[in-house]
């Protein structure tokens, strides 16, 4: 029996008795599945050993995506699958969209619609920023987003992490367009665009949630971070994607009235513990459960289910682009440019970077 199952067995019956008439049905289903997981309620599987001819009976799990015991191996499998889609030599960024705390009440009460539009408008923001002629100049992109609903202390904190390669396919589909290694797009411009879009969507909710009016010109922040070749971001997301809202190892202890669990402080990354009443732990846990059928991982562009080009075709475009950069670099190595020569300085100079060589190449003339 898992620790989370122990907590639910002890504290959920009294919690449901007090709040059951206000609980959504899918919360009750999650709690029921966790308490009945591997108890024999979902049947058993008989395994026979061909060597010793001994039979083993295993009690089946519930299969609920919020049950940590039933999702253990899926994170590694997902990360391995996504790693195969990473493009060689392309810089990756993690773009995170968060909502202000004052909007939590609205989002919590209207989860399905608000979560769907959070995905829609944040992905639209990325596309609009990158199709700008000063950036990639194309909307033929490929990225994916993963939604999290909670913070480190099981507090309600909806946000989406997008893994975005800084590159795209030309409009005619024949060329790979590469972006900078150290810059994706203007964060302030992205935040403003996202804020305008999300506030337009929330307009009908202002009657019931007037506090949203104070965030027409602030909040709704966008954060962009470099993630190298993208592998580290996949490992980070896989640890949280296929598990319960809290890891079994984070539950330190429980007694007749309280549950103690550990977490890492955001700024210092130091381990700390927090103790809450058993009913409060159940409340925090269930508020982070997503609506039934909600897709918390969404793919866009050439990473979607039916892309115009396969990953293999896109990788070929990327490699062809890198080969051209190397050829240009090799040609420029034979040219010399004196920093004091007026003729040389009349040319516009730019740096070319080849991820294959993993070094800065000689400057080229444009």
Beta strands, then each sheet from edge to edge (+ up, - down):
strand 1: 44-48
strand 2: 55-59
strand 3: 92-98
strand 4: 142-150
strand 5: 156-165
strand 6: 167-169
strand 7: 176-178
strand 8: 222-226
strand 9: 251-254
strand 10: 258-264
strand 11: 271-277
strand 12: 297-301
strand 13: 349-350
strand 14: 353-354
strand 15: 359-360
strand 16: 364-365
sheet 1: 1+ 2-
sheet 2: 8+ 3- 5+ 4- 12+
sheet 3: 6+ 7-
sheet 4: 9+ 10- 11+
sheet 5: 13+ 16-
sheet 6: 14+ 15-
end
